[in-house]
């Protein structure tokens, strides 16, 4: 087994996931190459250090997401973000329609005064 092939098996050898014949070939490669054996030892030490180090727990995002969803259902996020307050969608739509109508009338009057 070449050193490159043995390096590819570092993880499997560490996890004891190699078949018996591959394990013997791997161990023979380590015995034949001192530098390779040192690399494997360093690989094992690194993994052991990573296991000993306490892993931070991931942040719990669920309460914040649930709070935002509740705010959106009640419209608080819209009020806070846009200051809409108590204006409902239907009156707001009617207001926008009236403004669009007034703009159209103003443009028609402007064109009529210019003389088309």
Secondary structure, 3 states (H helix, E strand, C coil): CCHHHHHHCHHHHHCCCCCHHHHHHHHHHHHHCHHHHHHHHHHHHHHHHHHHCCCCCCCCCHHHHHHHHHHHHHCHHHHHHHCCCCCCHHHHHHHHHHHHHHHHHHHHHHHHHHCC
